[in-house]
Amino acid sequence: MLDPSWHHAAALAVIATGVFTAATLVWMPAPYGRHGTGGWGPQIPPRWGWILMECPSVFAFLAFYLQGKHAGEMLPLLLLFVWQAHYIHRTLIFPFRLRNQGKPMPLSIAAMGMAFNLVNSWLNATQISEYGDYSTWQMDPRLWIGLAVFALGFGINLHADTVLIHLRKPGETGYKIPHGGLYRWITCPNYFGEILEWTGWAIATWSVAGLSFALYTTANLAPRAHTHHHWYHSKFPDYPKERKALLPGLW
């Protein structure tokens, strides 16, 4: 394993990357899905783009985790389970729940996502199995508060994705306004749920690695939620005026 100072420096680098990502996405939406623009090289079906992007977070994370000296301990194993609960669904279940393949994804975007997830997996897997000490963490309320926040976000994310998946009947194309659950108040409850998940992870692990992921997730998804929100208003004149982009009642 690397010296802990390198691990800390890598986490800070992810935070800095998040600042750059947010600044970029404010003026240039990520070019896939409804915001696809072309000109980003070869395209692949979105289902396989998702799998390619997310697979390091399942397989590389597990490989990095198993190298740690604390890998067999109870609390690291619990945190491993929590991480894999999200990413096994995101990598191996969610892509095959999609009824409509949708617009293709640039291979370059999938590759960039894969590279980030590889680094992020190393950071967080080694945090919980090597660099962090969670031997008495079961007595700390931060663990249970963090896991509760993660579980709430996971439930919100799953429900929001399910609403979107069932928005169109098999064979239908085009976009519709989603309703139900947090869609009553915000345009992107799926993003809100994912931000909650990794905020909970940051609290539960109480680490710079966890914080870097929570901040990067917010930096990546908040501008995209803003773009989605304005896209819906431009496409649907009857889009609910009371909905906010990402935070109920606020923004």
C-alpha positions in Angstrom: 0.0 0.0 0.0 1.1 3.6 -0.6 2.0 6.0 2.1 -1.1 7.5 3.7 -0.1 11.0 2.6 -0.5 9.9 -1.0 -4.0 8.6 -0.2 -4.9 11.9 1.4 -3.4 13.9 -1.6 -5.4 11.8 -4.0 -8.6 12.6 -2.2 -7.8 16.3 -2.3 -7.2 15.9 -6.0 -10.7 14.4 -6.5 -12.1 17.5 -4.6 -10.2 19.8 -7.0 -11.5 17.8 -10.0 -15.0 18.2 -8.7 -14.6 22.0 -8.7 -13.4 21.9 -12.3 -16.2 19.5 -13.2 -18.9 21.8 -11.7 -17.5 24.8 -13.5 -17.4 23.0 -16.8 -20.9 21.6 -16.5 -22.4 25.0 -15.8 -21.7 26.1 -19.3 -21.5 22.7 -21.2 -23.9 20.0 -20.2 -22.5 16.4 -20.2 -23.0 15.3 -23.8 -25.1 12.1 -23.3 -28.8 11.3 -23.0 -31.2 14.1 -23.8 -28.2 16.6 -23.9 -26.2 14.6 -26.4 -24.6 16.8 -29.1 -22.4 14.5 -31.2 -18.7 15.2 -31.9 -17.4 13.1 -29.1 -16.2 10.1 -31.1 -17.7 6.6 -31.4 -21.0 6.0 -29.7 -22.1 2.9 -27.9 -25.6 1.7 -26.6 -26.3 3.5 -23.3 -26.8 0.1 -21.5 -23.3 -0.9 -22.2 -22.0 2.6 -21.5 -23.4 2.4 -18.0 -21.9 -1.0 -17.4 -18.5 0.1 -18.7 -18.5 3.2 -16.6 -19.7 1.6 -13.3 -17.9 -1.8 -13.4 -14.7 -0.6 -11.6 -16.9 0.3 -8.6 -17.9 -3.3 -8.2 -14.9 -5.3 -9.3 -11.9 -3.0 -8.8 -13.4 -1.9 -5.4 -13.6 -5.5 -4.2 -10.0 -6.2 -5.4 -8.6 -3.1 -3.7 -10.6 -3.9 -0.5 -9.4 -7.4 -0.2 -5.8 -6.2 -0.1 -6.3 -4.2 3.1 -5.2 -5.4 6.5 -8.7 -4.8 8.0 -10.6 -6.6 5.2 -11.9 -9.4 7.5 -13.2 -7.1 10.2 -16.9 -6.5 10.9 -17.3 -2.8 10.3 -15.2 -2.7 7.0 -17.3 -5.7 5.8 -20.5 -3.8 6.6 -19.2 -0.8 4.7 -18.2 -3.0 1.8 -21.8 -4.4 1.7 -23.3 -0.9 1.7 -21.1 0.2 -1.2 -21.7 -2.9 -3.2 -25.5 -2.7 -2.6 -25.5 0.5 -4.6 -23.0 -0.4 -7.3 -24.2 -4.0 -8.0 -27.6 -2.5 -8.7 -26.2 0.4 -10.7 -23.9 -1.8 -12.8 -25.6 -5.2 -13.2 -29.3 -4.5 -12.6 -30.3 -0.9 -13.5 -29.0 -1.1 -17.1 -31.1 -4.1 -17.8 -34.2 -2.5 -16.2 -34.2 0.1 -18.9 -37.1 -0.5 -21.3 -35.9 1.8 -24.0 -32.2 2.0 -25.0 -32.5 5.7 -25.5 -29.8 7.8 -27.2 -26.3 6.3 -27.6 -23.5 7.3 -25.2 -20.1 8.5 -26.5 -17.4 5.9 -25.7 -15.1 8.8 -24.6 -17.6 9.8 -21.8 -18.0 6.2 -20.7 -14.2 5.9 -20.6 -13.8 9.0 -18.5 -16.4 7.8 -16.1 -14.6 4.5 -15.9 -11.3 6.2 -15.1 -12.9 8.3 -12.3 -14.6 5.3 -10.8 -11.3 3.3 -10.8 -9.6 6.1 -8.8 -12.6 6.6 -6.6 -12.8 2.8 -5.9 -9.2 2.7 -4.8 -9.6 5.7 -2.5 -12.7 4.4 -0.7 -11.9 0.7 -0.7 -8.4 1.3 0.8 -9.9 3.8 3.2 -12.2 1.3 4.8 -9.9 -1.8 4.6 -6.4 -0.3 5.1 -6.0 3.3 6.1 -9.1 3.8 8.3 -9.4 2.3 11.8 -13.0 1.2 12.5 -12.3 -1.3 15.3 -14.6 0.6 17.7 -16.7 2.5 15.2 -19.8 0.5 16.0 -20.2 2.7 19.1 -20.0 6.0 17.3 -23.3 7.6 16.3 -21.7 9.0 13.1 -21.7 5.4 11.6 -25.4 4.9 12.2 -26.4 8.4 11.2 -24.4 8.0 8.0 -25.9 4.6 7.2 -29.4 6.0 7.8 -28.8 8.9 5.4 -27.3 6.4 2.9 -30.4 4.1 3.1 -32.8 7.1 2.7 -30.9 8.3 -0.4 -30.8 4.7 -1.8 -34.6 4.4 -1.4 -35.2 7.8 -3.0 -32.9 7.0 -5.9 -34.5 3.6 -6.6 -38.0 5.0 -6.5 -37.1 7.9 -8.8 -35.4 5.6 -11.3 -38.4 3.2 -11.2 -40.8 6.1 -12.0 -38.6 7.1 -15.0 -38.3 3.5 -16.2 -42.1 3.1 -16.3 -42.8 6.5 -17.7 -43.0 5.2 -21.2 -44.7 2.0 -22.3 -42.6 -0.6 -24.2 -41.9 0.7 -27.7 -42.8 4.3 -26.9 -40.3 7.1 -27.6 -40.1 10.7 -26.6 -40.2 12.4 -23.2 -42.9 12.8 -20.6 -43.3 14.7 -17.3 -42.6 12.3 -14.4 -45.0 12.4 -11.4 -45.1 10.8 -7.9 -42.8 10.7 -4.9 -40.3 13.5 -4.8 -41.1 14.4 -8.4 -43.9 16.4 -6.8 -41.3 18.9 -5.5 -38.2 18.5 -7.6 -37.1 17.7 -11.1 -34.3 15.3 -10.2 -35.0 13.2 -7.1 -32.8 10.5 -8.6 -29.8 12.9 -8.3 -31.0 14.1 -4.9 -31.1 10.5 -3.7 -27.6 9.8 -5.0 -26.2 12.9 -3.3 -27.8 11.8 0.0 -26.3 8.3 -0.4 -22.7 9.5 -0.7 -23.2 12.2 1.9 -24.2 9.4 4.2 -21.2 7.4 3.1 -18.9 10.4 4.0 -20.5 10.6 7.5 -20.3 6.8 8.0 -16.7 6.5 7.0 -15.7 10.0 8.4 -12.9 10.3 6.0 -11.5 12.7 3.4 -11.9 9.9 0.8 -15.6 9.7 1.6 -16.0 13.5 1.7 -14.2 13.8 -1.7 -16.7 11.4 -3.3 -19.7 13.2 -1.8 -18.4 16.6 -3.0 -17.6 15.2 -6.5 -21.1 13.6 -6.7 -22.7 17.0 -5.9 -20.4 18.9 -8.3 -21.3 16.4 -11.1 -25.1 16.1 -10.5 -26.1 19.6 -9.3 -25.3 21.3 -12.6 -26.9 18.5 -14.5 -30.1 18.8 -12.4 -30.1 22.5 -13.2 -29.8 21.8 -16.9 -32.6 19.1 -16.8 -34.9 21.5 -14.9 -34.5 24.2 -17.6 -34.8 21.6 -20.4 -38.2 20.5 -19.0 -39.5 24.0 -18.7 -38.4 24.8 -22.3 -40.0 21.6 -23.7 -43.2 21.4 -21.7 -45.2 24.7 -21.3 -47.3 23.0 -18.6 -44.3 21.9 -16.5 -45.2 22.3 -12.8 -44.1 25.8 -11.7 -43.7 24.8 -8.1 -41.0 22.2 -8.8 -37.4 23.1 -8.0 -34.4 21.5 -9.7 -32.8 19.5 -6.9 -33.6 20.8 -3.3 -37.3 20.8 -2.3 -38.6 24.3 -1.8 -35.1 25.8 -2.3 -33.4 25.3 -5.6 
